[in-house]
Amino acid sequence: MVPTPSMEDTILVGDCLLVNKFIYGIKLPFTAKNIINIVQPKPGDIVVFRYPLDPDSPEPKENFVRLFPKWLPLLPLYWNKTRNFFHWYTPRNFVKRCVAIAGDTVEVRDK
């Protein structure tokens, strides 16, 4: 479900999306390893990705202990050592339009 109005001209807040992840390739289950690369994103595509600097991620690492191995992403359960309680981390998904690909030059004008 879309939580913010960042793409309001195309997608509204509260819209539910069904995402086809297989168009860009097939990954080995429970890992981030690609088995087959099919196509690359093109300018104009709407892409869904996980923001790498998620403020809700279990950081700093010395305060959290992961209870299941990282290769098993379906169970993102951590132990918070400062609160002595469990922390269930669900990564945030971002929905954006692809404006450029590798090798393109992007210029920002008037903000």
C-alpha positions in Angstrom: 0.0 0.0 0.0 1.4 3.4 -0.9 1.9 5.5 2.2 3.1 8.9 0.8 2.0 11.3 -2.0 5.4 11.4 -3.7 4.0 10.0 -6.9 0.5 11.6 -6.6 0.1 12.3 -10.3 0.4 8.6 -11.0 -0.3 6.7 -7.8 -2.5 7.9 -4.9 -2.0 7.5 -1.2 -3.6 4.3 -0.1 -3.4 2.6 -3.5 -2.4 -1.0 -3.3 0.2 -2.3 -5.8 0.9 -5.7 -7.2 4.5 -5.8 -8.2 6.1 -8.2 -10.8 9.6 -8.8 -9.5 10.3 -11.5 -12.0 10.5 -9.1 -15.0 14.0 -8.0 -13.9 15.3 -11.5 -13.2 14.9 -14.6 -11.0 16.7 -14.8 -7.7 17.6 -17.9 -5.7 14.9 -18.2 -3.0 15.8 -16.7 0.4 18.9 -15.0 -1.0 19.9 -11.9 -3.1 21.7 -14.0 -5.7 20.4 -13.7 -9.3 20.0 -16.9 -11.2 18.7 -15.4 -14.5 18.8 -11.7 -15.5 15.9 -10.9 -17.9 15.7 -7.1 -18.5 17.1 -4.0 -16.8 14.9 -1.1 -15.7 14.2 1.6 -18.3 13.5 5.3 -17.9 9.8 5.6 -17.3 9.4 2.3 -15.4 7.9 2.5 -12.0 10.2 0.6 -9.6 9.8 -0.7 -6.1 13.0 -1.0 -4.0 14.1 -1.0 -0.4 15.8 2.2 0.7 19.3 1.3 1.9 19.4 3.9 4.7 16.1 2.9 6.4 15.8 4.7 9.8 13.9 1.8 11.3 16.6 -0.7 10.5 18.1 -2.4 13.5 21.1 -0.1 13.9 23.5 0.3 15.5 24.5 -3.3 15.2 25.9 -3.5 18.7 22.4 -2.9 20.1 20.7 -5.7 18.1 21.1 -9.4 17.7 19.6 -11.1 14.7 17.8 -14.3 15.9 17.7 -16.0 12.5 20.4 -16.1 9.8 20.4 -13.2 7.3 19.9 -15.6 4.4 16.4 -16.3 5.8 14.8 -12.9 5.2 11.3 -14.1 6.0 12.1 -14.0 9.7 13.6 -10.5 10.3 13.4 -10.8 14.1 16.0 -9.1 16.3 16.7 -8.9 20.0 17.1 -5.3 21.2 19.8 -5.4 23.9 19.0 -1.9 25.2 15.3 -2.5 25.7 15.5 -6.3 26.4 12.7 -6.9 24.0 12.1 -8.3 20.5 12.2 -6.0 17.4 10.4 -7.1 14.3 12.0 -5.3 11.3 10.0 -5.0 8.1 12.0 -3.0 5.5 10.3 0.0 3.9 9.6 -0.3 0.2 9.9 2.8 -1.9 7.9 3.4 -5.1 9.6 5.7 -7.6 9.8 6.3 -11.4 13.1 5.4 -13.0 14.4 8.6 -14.7 17.8 7.4 -15.8 20.0 4.3 -16.1 23.7 3.6 -15.7 25.6 6.0 -18.1 22.9 8.6 -18.3 23.5 12.2 -17.2 20.7 13.8 -15.1 20.4 17.6 -14.7 18.2 19.2 -12.0 16.7 22.5 -12.9 14.6 24.8 -10.6 14.6 22.2 -7.8 
